[in-house]
Amino acid sequence: MDFNLTKEQTMIRKMVRDFAEEVIRPRTIEIDTEAKFPLDIFEQMGELGLLGIPFPEEYGGSGGDTLSYAIAVEEIGRVCGSTGLSYAAAVSLGASPIYYFGTEEQKKEFLTPLASGEALGAFGLTEPNAGSDAGGTKTTAVLDGEDFVINGEKCFITNASFAKTLIVTAVTGKNEKGKNIISAIIVPTDAEGVTITSNYDKMGVRGSDTAEIVLDNVRVPKANLLGDEKKGFSQFLYTLDGGRISIAALGLGIAQASLEKALQYAKERKQFGKSISNFQAIQFKLADIAMEVELARNMVYKSAWLKDNDKPFTKESAYAKLFATETAFRAANQAIQIHGGYGYMREYEVERYLRDAKLLEIGEGTSEIQRLVIARQLGC
Ligand SMILES: Cc1cc2nc3c(=O)[nH]c(=O)nc-3n(C[C@H](O)[C@H](O)[C@H](O)COP(=O)(O)OP(=O)(O)OC[C@H]3O[C@@H](n4cnc5c(N)ncnc54)[C@H](O)[C@@H]3O)c2cc1C
């Protein structure tokens, strides 16, 4: 086994860390308090090639691998959860399905602007009455001549207000057993009948755009169908397996940040005449966080490696997502505890880590759904 990163992966970590420290770090508190999506930061990330890391150069990408991309998400998440979430959603949900399942024409037309960072993409699966149970999708797409006519509503969609394209899931018919066939269709956000509103007042990841989408008789060419019409459901399960690696990486970044802040504060803060890092109760908290961060990192990198090596990764990406995101929440919670009353104040940032980390236990499959996925993989 080789636990060393390649030269390219090491370079990407350094490049993204430098960018996150220099460009994102000074803005993180403002991004959270003003709940403002940092579009200009995304433009710079696009110029650096970050939005195209796992895509080939012929489609505007940087030709990197999943592990490099996971490292980039980790490094951005270490500084800003909001930016990290929008980044992970743009690449894993907005662009990747086109790369996995798109035709050559779709890749050229729709993936290239996303991978090169000229535009952002979003993925609309969740509906008001279809969350964990994505099979309960009510949005419909009916063929009318050479077009699909789409009607329905999507909620909680990351990046939609700033996206050029949406990938929406919709019922396109029934199979021989009478069950709904769910397909994925590429919808340009400027198509007539698409209304996107972003009025959610969120607990965390406040600078990440989250929007509602109403699709009212939206016409898109039949050619915008993504992949196999009948395999839309298994396609988005594969998409989510990949997306989970990036949400896990984001959790890892927040957990790492919690460790760094807690350790630094524990060394500086003096009570009873000595640094609180001398107290065993504090040391044990730090030891537990450090151990869990490292275990999470191993699982995140392993799941990325499996994907890069074309090996099954459904179970491992669920392990990584579940463990890394719950680690992020525990680490942020303990980081606040180590900061005492100061940790409860916004200025010290660890309370933001907790609010941001909470979303990661919900989005792209809740912790309960990850346990279900794992149990199914075990043969239950
Ligand atoms: C900030 C944010 C960004 C998001 N971005 C996107 C996006 O870009 N695209 C997108 O499509 N969606 C997105 N989502 C939606 C997200 O994926 C869903 O919220 C999530 O999948 C849960 O669905 P739900 O909210 O309907 O909860 P529900 O499915 O109603 O779940 C409620 C509770 O019941 C539990 N539960 C449900 N079913 C089971 C079961 N079978 N066994 C045990 N427990 C169960 C859940 O774990 C949860 O605890 C986003 C959500 C948020 C908050």
The ligand as a MOL file (V3000), in Angstrom:
LIG
                    3D

  0  0  0     0  0            999 V3000
M  V30 BEGIN CTAB
M  V30 COUNTS 53 58 0 0 0
M  V30 BEGIN ATOM
M  V30 1 C -28.6470 23.5500 2.5650 0
M  V30 2 C -29.1890 22.3910 1.7660 0
M  V30 3 C -28.7020 22.1560 0.4900 0
M  V30 4 C -29.2480 21.1180 -0.2850 0
M  V30 5 N -28.8310 20.9570 -1.5930 0
M  V30 6 C -29.5040 20.0780 -2.3860 0
M  V30 7 C -29.2360 20.0060 -3.8160 0
M  V30 8 O -28.3460 20.7080 -4.3310 0
M  V30 9 N -29.9740 19.1630 -4.5690 0
M  V30 10 C -30.9530 18.3710 -4.0460 0
M  V30 11 O -31.5900 17.6460 -4.8020 0
M  V30 12 N -31.2220 18.3990 -2.7050 0
M  V30 13 C -30.5250 19.2350 -1.8750 0
M  V30 14 N -30.8270 19.2850 -0.5270 0
M  V30 15 C -31.8490 18.4230 0.0170 0
M  V30 16 C -31.3170 17.2980 0.8920 0
M  V30 17 O -30.6330 16.3580 0.1130 0
M  V30 18 C -32.5170 16.7240 1.6710 0
M  V30 19 O -32.8980 17.7000 2.6280 0
M  V30 20 C -32.1730 15.4040 2.3400 0
M  V30 21 O -31.9590 14.4010 1.3960 0
M  V30 22 C -33.2810 14.9640 3.3150 0
M  V30 23 O -34.5450 15.0400 2.7420 0
M  V30 24 P -35.7190 15.8000 3.5330 0
M  V30 25 O -35.2000 17.1130 3.9270 0
M  V30 26 O -36.9530 15.7370 2.7190 0
M  V30 27 O -35.9230 14.9530 4.8590 0
M  V30 28 P -36.8270 13.6340 5.0220 0
M  V30 29 O -36.5130 12.6760 3.9360 0
M  V30 30 O -38.2370 14.0370 5.2190 0
M  V30 31 O -36.2490 13.0550 6.3800 0
M  V30 32 C -36.6750 13.4920 7.6710 0
M  V30 33 C -36.0180 12.5690 8.7010 0
M  V30 34 O -36.5030 11.2150 8.5150 0
M  V30 35 C -35.4000 10.3570 8.3370 0
M  V30 36 N -35.7610 9.2890 7.3930 0
M  V30 37 C -36.3650 9.4140 6.1840 0
M  V30 38 N -36.4930 8.2110 5.6160 0
M  V30 39 C -35.9770 7.3020 6.4760 0
M  V30 40 C -35.8210 5.8810 6.4650 0
M  V30 41 N -36.2230 5.1490 5.4140 0
M  V30 42 N -35.2400 5.2880 7.5350 0
M  V30 43 C -34.8230 6.0360 8.5830 0
M  V30 44 N -34.9340 7.3660 8.6640 0
M  V30 45 C -35.5030 7.9930 7.6170 0
M  V30 46 C -34.2880 11.2200 7.7700 0
M  V30 47 O -33.0110 10.6500 7.9730 0
M  V30 48 C -34.4960 12.5030 8.5740 0
M  V30 49 O -33.9100 12.3550 9.8330 0
M  V30 50 C -30.2490 20.2730 0.2660 0
M  V30 51 C -30.6910 20.4910 1.5790 0
M  V30 52 C -30.1990 21.5350 2.3180 0
M  V30 53 C -30.7440 21.7680 3.7060 0
M  V30 END ATOM
M  V30 BEGIN BOND
M  V30 1 1 1 2
M  V30 2 1 2 3
M  V30 3 2 2 52
M  V30 4 2 3 4
M  V30 5 1 4 5
M  V30 6 1 4 50
M  V30 7 2 5 6
M  V30 8 1 6 7
M  V30 9 1 6 13
M  V30 10 2 7 8
M  V30 11 1 7 9
M  V30 12 1 9 10
M  V30 13 2 10 11
M  V30 14 1 10 12
M  V30 15 2 12 13
M  V30 16 1 13 14
M  V30 17 1 14 15
M  V30 18 1 14 50
M  V30 19 1 15 16
M  V30 20 1 16 17
M  V30 21 1 16 18
M  V30 22 1 18 19
M  V30 23 1 18 20
M  V30 24 1 20 21
M  V30 25 1 20 22
M  V30 26 1 22 23
M  V30 27 1 23 24
M  V30 28 2 24 25
M  V30 29 1 24 26
M  V30 30 1 24 27
M  V30 31 1 27 28
M  V30 32 2 28 29
M  V30 33 1 28 30
M  V30 34 1 28 31
M  V30 35 1 31 32
M  V30 36 1 32 33
M  V30 37 1 33 34
M  V30 38 1 33 48
M  V30 39 1 34 35
M  V30 40 1 35 36
M  V30 41 1 35 46
M  V30 42 1 36 37
M  V30 43 1 36 45
M  V30 44 2 37 38
M  V30 45 1 38 39
M  V30 46 1 39 40
M  V30 47 2 39 45
M  V30 48 1 40 41
M  V30 49 2 40 42
M  V30 50 1 42 43
M  V30 51 2 43 44
M  V30 52 1 44 45
M  V30 53 1 46 47
M  V30 54 1 46 48
M  V30 55 1 48 49
M  V30 56 2 50 51
M  V30 57 1 51 52
M  V30 58 1 52 53
M  V30 END BOND
M  V30 END CTAB
M  END
